[in-house]
């Protein structure tokens, strides 16, 4: 298990729903601060906020969304389309 108490974010791979997500983690606590990036950013955009959130007692997660960083990429565009 990575040392999430480290001041430096630790990359982890989290599996869920058939996907592999690269997640930067830091801190520990009873509450989760989930930092989600938008297009065209990546999880590292949240690194400047990690020390504050960790200092407030949060466990901080910043996942890379599908297709970014080391997170799984869709095999085809069809898998990301919404049904209307």
Secondary structure, 3 states (H helix, E strand, C coil): CCCCCCCCCEEEEEEECCEEEEEEEECCCCEEEECCCCCCCCHHHHHHHHHHHHHCCEEEEEECCCCCCCCCCCCCHHHHCCCC
